[in-house]
């Protein structure tokens, strides 16, 4: 939770700065406006509670939650808000969605092919054998680990990248890196890798969604990459940020 809040704080501070600099109109807070906003979002508000509660309550898996969310949105948009016509608009939305899904499958297929090649050639194992033999400093190991994971996140989707965890964990434990801390470092790096030009998965998804070129988006994400990199270094070299709450709750 705390590393996540750190990332939010960095990105929020930058967004506020850009908003002030761009003179974005401000809306003063009022209870009346809050009530109107809640009323307008009355059908959207239950969704996070249903999805998160269902997953952690064991009612359905994360994959099933995606299907439930899509079905819920369909019902609300077609039958309650009536923003979409069932026979005129829904097929058009499905067509556009399938184009996006097809593009994602192509990217995932290429990532899986690359992952299989790297595993067959034992590239991760060889890299970590070199690191284990040459690196004796924990600080240097963490720095190299971050670079390696960013590249993995840039070139692979997250489920493919997870296969490297069994290779990393024994070496990390030799440097007395807590597995929980390592997991936070791992996820933060993959999130950053998804933004990294020229192969970050989120760049391709954004390019399809917003109809902008990869080059245009690569320039746009540079400030966010820098901010997340700084946050990553803070999370990496201050392990208590990842472990304090875990220890406080007595789960470790």
LUMNU-213706 format. One record per atom (N, C-alpha, C): residue in one letter; y, z, x; atom name. Coordinates in steps of 0.2 Angstrom, whole numbers, plus 5000, padded with zeros to 4 digits. Atoms other than C-alpha are relative to their C-alpha. Layout:
BEGIN
A/Y/Z/X/CA
...
// end
This chain:
BEGIN
X/4994/5000/5004/N
X/5000/5000/5000/CA
X/5006/5000/5004/C
X/4993/4999/4995/N
X/5013/5005/5014/CA
X/5001/4993/5003/C
X/4999/5006/4997/N
X/5010/4989/5024/CA
X/5003/4994/4995/C
X/4997/5005/5005/N
X/5013/4979/5008/CA
X/5007/5001/4998/C
X/4993/4999/5001/N
X/5029/4988/5004/CA
X/5004/4998/5006/C
X/4996/5002/4994/N
X/5035/4985/5022/CA
X/5001/4992/4999/C
X/4999/5007/5001/N
X/5032/4966/5019/CA
X/5005/4998/4994/C
X/4996/5001/5006/N
X/5041/4967/5002/CA
X/5007/5002/5002/C
X/4993/4998/4998/N
X/5056/4976/5010/CA
X/5003/4995/5004/C
X/4997/5005/4995/N
X/5058/4963/5024/CA
X/5002/4994/4996/C
X/4998/5006/5004/N
X/5058/4949/5011/CA
X/5005/5001/4995/C
X/4995/4998/5005/N
X/5068/4958/4998/CA
X/5007/5000/5004/C
X/4993/4999/4997/N
X/5082/4962/5011/CA
X/5003/4993/5002/C
X/4998/5007/4999/N
X/5082/4943/5016/CA
X/5003/4997/4994/C
X/4998/5003/5007/N
X/5083/4938/4998/CA
X/5007/5002/4998/C
X/4994/4997/5002/N
X/5097/4950/4994/CA
X/5006/4997/5005/C
X/4995/5003/4995/N
X/5107/4943/5010/CA
X/5002/4993/4998/C
X/4998/5007/5002/N
X/5105/4925/5004/CA
X/5003/5000/4994/C
X/4997/5000/5007/N
X/5109/4929/4986/CA
X/5008/5002/5001/C
X/4993/4998/4999/N
X/5126/4938/4992/CA
X/5003/4994/5003/C
X/4996/5005/4996/N
X/5130/4924/5004/CA
X/5001/4994/4996/C
X/5000/5005/5004/N
X/5126/4911/4991/CA
X/5004/5001/4994/C
X/4996/4998/5006/N
X/5137/4920/4978/CA
X/4996/4999/4993/C
X/5004/5001/5006/N
X/5123/4920/4965/CA
X/5003/5005/4995/C
X/4997/4996/5005/N
X/5130/4927/4949/CA
X/4995/5006/4998/C
X/5003/4994/5001/N
X/5125/4945/4946/CA
X/5000/5002/4992/C
X/5001/4997/5007/N
X/5119/4953/4929/CA
X/5000/5007/5000/C
X/5000/4992/5001/N
X/5125/4971/4926/CA
X/4994/5003/4996/C
X/5006/4997/5004/N
X/5111/4982/4921/CA
X/5003/5004/4994/C
X/4999/4996/5006/N
X/5111/4989/4903/CA
X/4994/5001/4996/C
X/5006/4998/5004/N
X/5098/4997/4892/CA
X/4999/4995/4995/C
X/5000/5005/5005/N
X/5102/4984/4879/CA
X/4996/4993/5003/C
X/5004/5006/4996/N
X/5097/4969/4891/CA
X/4993/5002/5002/C
X/5007/4998/4999/N
X/5082/4979/4896/CA
X/4996/4999/4994/C
X/5004/5000/5006/N
X/5076/4981/4879/CA
X/4999/4992/4997/C
X/5001/5007/5002/N
X/5079/4962/4875/CA
X/4995/4997/5005/C
X/5004/5003/4995/N
X/5070/4957/4891/CA
X/4993/5002/4998/C
X/5007/4998/5002/N
X/5055/4968/4886/CA
X/4997/4997/4994/C
X/5002/5003/5006/N
X/5055/4961/4869/CA
X/4998/4993/5001/C
X/5001/5007/4998/N
X/5055/4944/4876/CA
X/4993/4999/5003/C
X/5006/5000/4996/N
X/5040/4948/4887/CA
X/4995/5004/4998/C
X/5005/4995/5003/N
X/5030/4958/4875/CA
X/4993/4997/5001/C
X/5007/5002/5000/N
X/5015/4946/4876/CA
X/4998/4999/5008/C
X/5002/5001/4993/N
X/5016/4944/4895/CA
X/4998/5007/5004/C
X/5001/4993/4997/N
X/5017/4963/4899/CA
X/4993/5003/5000/C
X/5007/4998/5000/N
X/4999/4967/4894/CA
X/4995/4997/5006/C
X/5004/5004/4996/N
X/4992/4954/4906/CA
X/4998/5003/5007/C
X/5002/4997/4993/N
X/4993/4963/4923/CA
X/4995/5006/4999/C
X/5004/4994/5001/N
X/4985/4979/4915/CA
X/4993/4998/4998/C
X/5007/5002/5002/N
X/4971/4969/4907/CA
X/4996/4997/5006/C
X/5003/5003/4994/N
X/4967/4959/4923/CA
X/4998/5006/5005/C
X/5001/4995/4994/N
X/4969/4974/4936/CA
X/4995/5005/4997/C
X/5004/4995/5003/N
X/4961/4986/4924/CA
X/4993/4998/4999/C
X/5007/5002/5001/N
X/4946/4975/4920/CA
X/4997/4999/5006/C
X/5003/5001/4994/N
X/4943/4971/4938/CA
X/4998/5007/5003/C
X/5001/4994/4997/N
X/4944/4989/4944/CA
X/4995/5004/4995/C
X/5004/4997/5005/N
X/4935/4995/4928/CA
X/4993/4998/5000/C
X/5007/5003/4999/N
X/4920/4984/4932/CA
X/4999/4996/4994/C
X/5002/5004/5006/N
X/4922/4974/4915/CA
X/4999/4992/5002/C
X/5002/5007/4998/N
X/4923/4957/4925/CA
X/5003/5000/5007/C
X/4998/5001/4993/N
X/4925/4950/4942/CA
X/5007/4997/5001/C
X/4993/5003/4998/N
X/4941/4943/4951/CA
X/5000/4993/4997/C
X/5001/5007/5002/N
X/4934/4925/4947/CA
X/5001/5000/4993/C
X/5000/5000/5007/N
X/4931/4929/4929/CA
X/5007/5002/4997/C
X/4993/4998/5002/N
X/4949/4937/4928/CA
X/5004/4994/5000/C
X/4996/5007/5000/N
X/4956/4920/4933/CA
X/4999/4996/4993/C
X/5002/5004/5006/N
X/4947/4912/4918/CA
X/5003/5004/4994/C
X/4997/4996/5006/N
X/4953/4926/4906/CA
X/5007/4999/5000/C
X/4992/5001/5000/N
X/4971/4924/4912/CA
X/5002/4993/4997/C
X/4999/5006/5003/N
X/4970/4906/4909/CA
X/5000/4999/4993/C
X/5001/5000/5007/N
X/4963/4908/4892/CA
X/5005/5003/4996/C
X/4995/4996/5004/N
X/4975/4921/4887/CA
X/5007/4996/5000/C
X/4994/5004/5000/N
X/4990/4910/4893/CA
X/5000/4994/4995/C
X/5001/5005/5005/N
X/4983/4896/4883/CA
X/5001/5002/4993/C
X/4999/4998/5007/N
X/4982/4906/4867/CA
X/5007/5002/4999/C
X/4993/4997/5001/N
X/5000/4914/4869/CA
X/5004/4994/5000/C
X/4995/5006/5000/N
X/5008/4897/4873/CA
X/4999/4995/4994/C
X/5002/5005/5005/N
X/4999/4887/4860/CA
X/5001/5003/4993/C
X/5001/4997/5007/N
X/4997/4899/4845/CA
X/5005/5005/4999/C
X/4994/4995/5001/N
X/5011/4912/4848/CA
X/5007/4998/5001/C
X/4994/5003/4998/N
X/5025/4905/4857/CA
X/5001/4993/4997/C
X/5001/5007/5003/N
X/5020/4887/4851/CA
X/5005/4996/5005/C
X/4997/5004/4995/N
X/5028/4880/4867/CA
X/4996/4994/5002/C
X/5005/5006/4999/N
X/5013/4868/4869/CA
X/4997/4998/4994/C
X/5004/5003/5006/N
X/5005/4857/4856/CA
X/4993/4999/5003/C
X/5007/5000/4998/N
X/4986/4859/4857/CA
X/4998/4993/5002/C
X/5002/5007/4999/N
X/4983/4840/4856/CA
X/5004/4996/5004/C
X/4996/5004/4996/N
X/4998/4833/4864/CA
X/5002/5002/5007/C
X/4998/4997/4993/N
X/5003/4845/4878/CA
X/4995/5002/5004/C
X/5005/4997/4996/N
X/4988/4854/4883/CA
X/4996/4995/5004/C
X/5004/5005/4996/N
X/4978/4838/4889/CA
X/5005/4998/5006/C
X/4995/5002/4994/N
X/4994/4833/4900/CA
X/5000/5006/5005/C
X/5000/4994/4995/N
X/4994/4851/4907/CA
X/4993/5000/5004/C
X/5007/5000/4996/N
X/4975/4850/4911/CA
X/5000/4995/5005/C
X/5000/5006/4995/N
X/4978/4833/4919/CA
X/5003/5002/5007/C
X/4996/4998/4994/N
X/4991/4840/4931/CA
X/4997/5005/5004/C
X/5004/4995/4997/N
X/4981/4855/4934/CA
X/4994/4998/5004/C
X/5006/5003/4997/N
X/4966/4845/4939/CA
X/5002/4996/5006/C
X/4997/5003/4994/N
X/4976/4835/4951/CA
X/5001/5005/5006/C
X/4999/4995/4995/N
X/4981/4851/4960/CA
X/4994/5003/5002/C
X/5007/4997/4998/N
X/4963/4858/4960/CA
X/4997/4995/5004/C
X/5003/5005/4996/N
X/4957/4842/4967/CA
X/5003/5000/5007/C
X/4997/5000/4994/N
X/4969/4843/4981/CA
X/4998/5006/5004/C
X/5003/4994/4997/N
X/4964/4861/4984/CA
X/4993/4999/5003/C
X/5007/5001/4998/N
X/4946/4856/4985/CA
X/4999/4996/5006/C
X/5000/5004/4994/N
X/4950/4843/4998/CA
X/5002/5004/5006/C
X/4998/4996/4994/N
X/4959/4855/5009/CA
X/4994/5005/5002/C
X/5005/4995/4998/N
X/4945/4868/5007/CA
X/4994/4997/5003/C
X/5005/5004/4997/N
X/4932/4855/5011/CA
X/5001/4999/5007/C
X/4998/5002/4993/N
X/4941/4850/5027/CA
X/4999/5007/5004/C
X/5000/4994/4997/N
X/4943/4869/5031/CA
X/4993/5002/5001/C
X/5007/4998/4999/N
X/4924/4872/5028/CA
X/4997/4996/5005/C
X/5003/5004/4994/N
X/4919/4858/5039/CA
X/5002/5002/5007/C
X/4998/4997/4993/N
X/4930/4864/5053/CA
X/4997/5007/5002/C
X/5003/4994/4999/N
X/4923/4881/5051/CA
X/4993/5000/5002/C
X/5007/5001/4998/N
X/4905/4875/5052/CA
X/5000/4998/5007/C
X/5000/5003/4993/N
X/4909/4865/5068/CA
X/5002/5006/5005/C
X/4999/4995/4995/N
X/4917/4880/5076/CA
X/4995/5005/5001/C
X/5005/4995/5000/N
X/4903/4892/5071/CA
X/4994/4997/5004/C
X/5005/5003/4997/N
X/4890/4879/5077/CA
X/5001/5000/5008/C
X/4998/5001/4993/N
X/4899/4877/5094/CA
X/5001/5007/5003/C
X/4999/4993/4998/N
X/4901/4896/5095/CA
X/5006/5002/5003/C
X/4994/4999/4997/N
X/4919/4895/5098/CA
X/5003/5007/4999/C
X/4998/4993/5000/N
X/4924/4912/5091/CA
X/4997/5005/5005/C
X/5004/4995/4995/N
X/4910/4921/5101/CA
X/5003/4999/5007/C
X/4998/5002/4993/N
X/4915/4912/5117/CA
X/5007/5003/5001/C
X/4993/4997/5000/N
X/4934/4917/5114/CA
X/5000/5007/5001/C
X/5000/4993/5000/N
X/4930/4935/5111/CA
X/4996/5003/5006/C
X/5003/4998/4994/N
X/4918/4936/5126/CA
X/5005/4999/5006/C
X/4995/5000/4995/N
X/4932/4930/5137/CA
X/5005/5006/4999/C
X/4995/4995/5001/N
X/4944/4942/5129/CA
X/4997/5007/5002/C
X/5004/4994/4999/N
X/4931/4956/5131/CA
X/5000/5001/5008/C
X/5001/5000/4992/N
X/4929/4952/5150/CA
X/5007/5001/5003/C
X/4994/5001/4996/N
X/4947/4949/5154/CA
X/5006/5005/4998/C
X/4994/4996/5003/N
X/4958/4961/5143/CA
X/4997/5007/5000/C
X/5002/4993/5000/N
X/4958/4979/5146/CA
X/5005/5005/4996/C
X/4994/4996/5004/N
X/4975/4984/5137/CA
X/4999/4999/4993/C
X/5000/5000/5007/N
X/4975/4988/5119/CA
X/5006/4996/4997/C
X/4994/5003/5002/N
X/4992/4982/5117/CA
X/4999/4992/5001/C
X/5002/5007/4998/N
X/4987/4965/5125/CA
X/4995/4997/4995/C
X/5006/5002/5005/N
X/4971/4964/5114/CA
X/5003/4999/4993/C
X/4997/5001/5007/N
X/4981/4966/5098/CA
X/5005/4994/5000/C
X/4995/5006/5000/N
X/4994/4953/5103/CA
X/4996/4994/5000/C
X/5004/5006/5000/N
X/4980/4940/5107/CA
X/4996/5000/4993/C
X/5003/5000/5007/N
X/4971/4945/5091/CA
X/5004/4997/4995/C
X/4995/5002/5005/N
X/4986/4942/5081/CA
X/5001/4992/5000/C
X/5000/5007/4999/N
X/4988/4925/5088/CA
X/4994/4996/4998/C
X/5006/5003/5002/N
X/4970/4921/5086/CA
X/4999/4999/4992/C
X/5001/5000/5008/N
X/4970/4926/5067/CA
X/5005/4996/4997/C
X/4995/5004/5004/N
X/4986/4917/5063/CA
X/4998/4992/5001/C
X/5003/5006/4999/N
X/4978/4901/5070/CA
X/4994/4999/4995/C
X/5006/5000/5005/N
X/4962/4905/5059/CA
X/5003/4999/4993/C
X/4997/5001/5007/N
X/4973/4907/5044/CA
X/5003/4994/4999/C
X/4997/5007/5001/N
X/4982/4891/5047/CA
X/4995/4995/4999/C
X/5005/5005/5000/N
X/4966/4881/5049/CA
X/4995/5001/4995/C
X/5006/4999/5005/N
X/4954/4889/5037/CA
X/5003/5004/4994/C
X/4998/4995/5005/N
X/4955/4897/5020/CA
X/4997/5007/5001/C
X/5002/4993/4998/N
X/4952/4916/5019/CA
X/4993/5001/5000/C
X/5007/4998/5001/N
X/4934/4916/5014/CA
X/4996/4997/5007/C
X/5003/5003/4994/N
X/4929/4905/5029/CA
X/5002/5004/5006/C
X/4998/4996/4994/N
X/4940/4915/5041/CA
X/4997/5007/5000/C
X/5003/4994/5001/N
X/4931/4931/5035/CA
X/4994/5001/5005/C
X/5006/5000/4996/N
X/4916/4926/5045/CA
X/5001/5002/5007/C
X/4998/4997/4993/N
X/4925/4931/5061/CA
X/5000/5007/5001/C
X/4999/4993/5000/N
X/4926/4949/5056/CA
X/4994/5003/5004/C
X/5006/4996/4996/N
X/4908/4954/5063/CA
X/5001/4999/5008/C
X/4999/5001/4993/N
X/4914/4946/5080/CA
X/5005/5005/5002/C
X/4995/4996/4998/N
X/4930/4955/5080/CA
X/4999/5008/5000/C
X/5001/4993/5001/N
X/4925/4972/5074/CA
X/4997/5004/5006/C
X/5003/4996/4994/N
X/4914/4978/5089/CA
X/5005/5001/5006/C
X/4995/4999/4994/N
X/4928/4974/5102/CA
X/5006/5004/4998/C
X/4995/4996/5002/N
X/4941/4982/5091/CA
X/4998/5007/5000/C
X/5002/4993/5000/N
X/4931/4998/5090/CA
X/5000/5002/5007/C
X/5000/4998/4993/N
X/4930/4998/5109/CA
X/5007/5002/5002/C
X/4993/4998/4999/N
X/4949/4999/5109/CA
X/5003/5005/4995/C
X/4999/4995/5005/N
X/4948/5013/5096/CA
X/5005/4998/4994/C
X/4996/5003/5006/N
X/4956/5002/5082/CA
X/4996/5002/4994/C
X/5003/4998/5006/N
X/4952/5009/5065/CA
X/4998/4994/4996/C
X/5002/5006/5004/N
X/4942/4997/5054/CA
X/5005/4999/4994/C
X/4995/5001/5005/N
X/4955/5000/5040/CA
X/5006/4997/5002/C
X/4995/5003/4997/N
X/4969/4996/5051/CA
X/4999/4993/5002/C
X/5002/5007/4998/N
X/4960/4981/5058/CA
X/5000/4995/4993/C
X/5000/5004/5006/N
X/4958/4975/5040/CA
X/5007/4998/4997/C
X/4993/5002/5002/N
X/4976/4976/5036/CA
X/5003/4995/5005/C
X/4998/5005/4995/N
X/4980/4967/5052/CA
X/4997/4993/4998/C
X/5003/5006/5002/N
X/4968/4954/5047/CA
X/5003/4996/4994/C
X/4997/5003/5006/N
X/4975/4951/5030/CA
X/5007/4997/5001/C
X/4993/5001/4998/N
X/4993/4951/5036/CA
X/5000/4993/5004/C
X/5000/5006/4996/N
X/4989/4938/5049/CA
X/4998/4993/4996/C
X/5002/5006/5004/N
X/4980/4926/5036/CA
X/5006/4998/4996/C
X/4994/5001/5005/N
X/4995/4928/5024/CA
X/5005/4996/5004/C
X/4995/5004/4995/N
X/5006/4922/5039/CA
X/4998/4993/5001/C
X/5003/5007/4998/N
X/4994/4908/5044/CA
X/5001/4995/4994/C
X/4999/5005/5006/N
X/4995/4901/5026/CA
X/5007/4997/5000/C
X/4994/5003/5000/N
X/5013/4898/5029/CA
X/5002/4995/5006/C
X/4998/5003/4993/N
X/5012/4891/5047/CA
X/4999/4992/4999/C
X/5001/5007/4999/N
X/5016/4872/5049/CA
X/4995/4998/5006/C
X/5000/5005/5005/N
X/5008/4860/5050/CA
X/4995/5000/4995/C
X/5006/5000/5003/N
X/4992/4865/5042/CA
X/4999/5006/4995/C
X/5001/4994/5004/N
X/4995/4881/5032/CA
X/4999/4998/4992/C
X/5002/5002/5006/N
X/4987/4880/5015/CA
X/5005/5000/4995/C
X/4995/5000/5005/N
X/5002/4886/5005/CA
X/5005/4995/5001/C
X/4995/5006/4999/N
X/5013/4872/5012/CA
X/4997/4994/4996/C
X/5003/5006/5004/N
X/5001/4859/5004/CA
X/5000/5002/4993/C
X/5000/4999/5007/N
X/5000/4868/4988/CA
X/5007/5000/4997/C
X/4993/5000/5002/N
X/5019/4870/4987/CA
X/5003/4993/5000/C
X/4998/5007/5000/N
X/5021/4852/4992/CA
X/4998/4996/4994/C
X/5002/5003/5006/N
X/5011/4847/4977/CA
X/5003/5002/4994/C
X/4997/4997/5006/N
X/5019/4859/4965/CA
X/5007/4998/5000/C
X/4993/5001/5000/N
X/5037/4856/4970/CA
X/5002/4993/5002/C
X/4999/5007/4998/N
X/5035/4838/4975/CA
X/5005/4999/5006/C
X/4996/5000/4994/N
X/5043/4841/4992/CA
X/4995/4998/5006/C
X/5004/5002/4994/N
X/5037/4834/5009/CA
X/4998/5007/5004/C
X/5002/4994/4996/N
X/5028/4846/5021/CA
X/5005/5001/5005/C
X/4994/4999/4995/N
X/5042/4843/5034/CA
X/5006/5004/4997/C
X/4994/4997/5004/N
X/5055/4849/5021/CA
X/4998/5008/4999/C
X/5003/4993/5001/N
X/5044/4865/5017/CA
X/5000/5003/5006/C
X/5001/4997/4993/N
X/5041/4868/5035/CA
X/5006/5003/5002/C
X/4994/4998/4998/N
X/5059/4870/5038/CA
X/5002/5006/4996/C
X/4998/4994/5005/N
X/5062/4881/5022/CA
X/4996/5006/5002/C
X/5003/4994/4999/N
X/5049/4893/5027/CA
X/5001/5004/5007/C
X/4999/4997/4993/N
X/5055/4897/5045/CA
X/5002/5007/4999/C
X/4998/4993/5000/N
X/5065/4912/5040/CA
X/4994/5005/4998/C
X/5005/4996/5003/N
X/5050/4919/5030/CA
X/4995/5002/5006/C
X/5005/4999/4995/N
X/5038/4916/5045/CA
X/5003/5005/5005/C
X/4997/4995/4995/N
X/5050/4926/5057/CA
X/5000/5007/4997/C
X/5000/4993/5003/N
X/5052/4940/5045/CA
X/4993/5003/4999/C
X/5007/4998/5000/N
X/5033/4941/5042/CA
X/4997/5002/5006/C
X/5002/4999/4993/N
X/5030/4940/5060/CA
X/5002/5007/5003/C
X/4998/4994/4998/N
X/5041/4955/5063/CA
X/4997/5006/4997/C
X/5004/4995/5004/N
X/5033/4965/5049/CA
X/4993/5001/5003/C
X/5007/5000/4997/N
X/5016/4960/5057/CA
X/5000/5005/5006/C
X/5000/4996/4993/N
X/5021/4968/5074/CA
X/5001/5007/4998/C
X/4999/4993/5002/N
X/5027/4984/5065/CA
X/4993/5002/4998/C
X/5006/4998/5003/N
X/5011/4985/5055/CA
X/4994/5001/5006/C
X/5005/5000/4995/N
X/5000/4981/5071/CA
X/5001/5006/5004/C
X/4999/4995/4995/N
X/5008/4993/5083/CA
X/5002/5007/4997/C
X/4999/4993/5003/N
X/5011/5008/5071/CA
X/4994/5001/4995/C
X/5005/5000/5004/N
X/4994/5011/5064/CA
X/5000/5005/4995/C
X/4999/4995/5005/N
X/4999/5026/5054/CA
X/5003/4998/4994/C
X/4997/5003/5006/N
X/5008/5015/5042/CA
X/4994/4998/4995/C
X/5006/5003/5004/N
X/4990/5008/5037/CA
X/4996/5006/4998/C
X/5005/4994/5000/N
X/4981/5025/5039/CA
X/5002/5006/4996/C
X/4998/4993/5002/N
X/4992/5039/5033/CA
X/4998/5001/4993/C
X/5001/4999/5007/N
X/4990/5036/5014/CA
X/4992/5001/4999/C
X/5007/4999/5000/N
X/4971/5034/5017/CA
X/4998/5007/5002/C
X/5001/4994/4998/N
X/4970/5050/5026/CA
X/5002/5006/4995/C
X/4997/4995/5005/N
X/4981/5059/5014/CA
X/4996/5001/4994/C
X/5004/4999/5006/N
X/4970/5055/4999/CA
X/4993/5002/5002/C
X/5007/4998/4998/N
X/4955/5060/5009/CA
X/4994/4995/5000/C
X/5005/5005/5001/N
X/4946/5044/5008/CA
X/4997/4998/5007/C
X/5002/5002/4993/N
X/4943/5043/5027/CA
X/4999/5006/5004/C
// end
